[in-house]
Amino acid sequence: MKNDAPKLVKVESVTEIHRMLEIPGPVHPLITLLDTRQENVNLTRLPVSYVTTLYKISFINKLGGKFRYGQGYYDFDEGSMVFTAPNQIVGSTAIYKGNEGYSLIFHQDFLQGYPLAAKIKQYGFFSYASNEALHLSEQERSTVSSIFNIIQEELNSRIDDFSQEVVIAQIELLLSYAKRFYKRQFLTRQTVSSNLLDQFENLLNTYFKDEKPVNRGVPTVQYLAEQLNYTPNYLSDMLRSLTGLSAQQHIHERLIEKSKELLSTTTFTISEVAFQLGFEHSQSFSRLFKMRTKLSPVQFRQALN
């Protein structure tokens, strides 16, 4: 059957971005900083949706229209940030009415030879969804603006032997601040966060109560995040800020709790307990149980007697 779905445009270089925007080529072939205050930077010229092999850090200081992100639109508050990694779907600003902000776009090769090349993959917010954007306070907005201004000045007037090192240092500083500001956002939105924790716990309870492990296997972060309309990384980061445990650690805690219940109240064999919990192989269950309790399932059952 013929697939009539439109093919996504793939953007693989900073130069392509400039060509689509119909502006002069970038000063550096691997990085650019788009300032939407400039009259010639009209983001509506970008494809409605496209896949890029580039990193993109967007800071919206003033928004006059809607911002397309993935398959939908998102009305960012003023002073918001969103982070996208290579091979994610991004898009254009749908309605352009004098937006003010920056888009820092760079190829992963720009980081080659620097520790940030590996470290950047540890920042979970690069895989957050648009509804999980970072919302900045006035003071935080000022901090972020100052970093973008330094990067802009460096790229526009000081391309020399030190430029790459200076710019990468500023990107790393920007990401460190983003990590701090996200933690603040988790803590200041206590009502939302507390509700999420309750919803997460209830979802886990229902999963085991309905005996879904037998049919679906061990509950996964991906499944739970989808049920709660969050991305896996955002869910884990928010739970970690509340309880000190990631989503995966919460799942493991619940598995151990349920396994102890089965081991102490039934005559199921170890393999049957593993099956009831959704494990495909009993060895995987035994390994997790011993790692968490310092006892094998057999030793735990023997200790009860």
C-alpha positions, 0 to 999 in steps of 0.5 A, a space after each residue: 500500500 502506498 504511504 501518502 504521509 509527507 516525508 520529514 525534511 532532514 536537516 544535517 548542518 548549520 549551513 542548511 539552517 541558514 540557507 532555509 532562513 535565507 540569511 548569510 552563511 554561519 561564521 562557524 560551520 558547526 555552530 550558529 546563534 540565531 537572534 530573532 530580534 534581527 529583521 532577517 531572522 524569520 523562523 516561519 521560513 523553516 519547515 513546519 516539521 523536520 528532523 535534525 542531526 543538530 543540538 538546539 537550545 531555544 530561549 524565548 524571551 518574548 513570544 508573539 506567536 505559537 511555537 511548533 514542537 514535534 507534531 503539535 503547537 506549544 504556547 510558551 510563556 515568556 522566559 521559557 527554554 526548550 532543549 532538543 537533541 539530534 534525531 528529534 522532530 522540531 519545527 518552525 514558529 507558526 505565527 511570527 509577530 515579533 518574537 524575541 529570543 535566541 536559538 543556539 544550534 550546533 553540530 555534535 562535532 563542535 564538541 569533539 575533543 572536549 569532555 562536554 561531548 560525552 557529558 551532554 548526553 547525561 542532561 535528561 532535559 534534551 529529551 523532554 517534551 514541549 509541555 515540560 519546558 523550563 520556565 524562568 524567573 526574571 532573575 533566571 532569565 537575566 542569567 540566561 540572557 547574559 550567557 547567550 550574549 557572551 556566546 553571540 559576542 564571541 561568535 560575531 567578533 572573536 573567532 580565534 584559537 580560543 573561540 571554541 573553548 570559550 563558547 563550549 565553556 559557556 554552553 556547559 555553564 548554560 546547561 548547568 544553570 538549566 539543571 539547577 533551574 529545572 530542580 527549582 521548577 520541580 520544587 516550586 511546583 509542589 502541587 503538580 509534583 505531589 499529584 504526580 507522585 500520587 498518580 505514579 504510585 496509584 498507577 503502579 498499584 493498579 498495574 499489580 492489582 490487575 495482574 498486568 505483569 503476567 500479560 505485559 511483563 515488568 512495568 517499565 518507565 516508558 509505559 508509566 510515563 506514557 500513561 501520565 503524559 510525561 517523557 521518561 526522563 522528565 518523570 524520573 527527574 521529577 520523582 528524583 527531586 521529590 523522593 531521591 529515587 528515579 522512576 526505575 528505582 521506584 519500580 524496583 522498590 515496588 517489585 521487591 515489596 510485592 515479591 516479599 509479599 508473595 514469598 511470605 504468603 504463598 507456596 509459589 516456587 521462585 520461578 512462579 513468583 518471578 512469573 507473577 511479577 512479570 519477569 521473563 527469566 527467574 534468574 533476573 528476578 533473583 539477581 534483582 532481589 539479592 541486589 536489593 535485600 542482600 539475600 536470595 529469594 530462597 534465603 529470604 523465605 528460609 529466614 521467615 521460618 
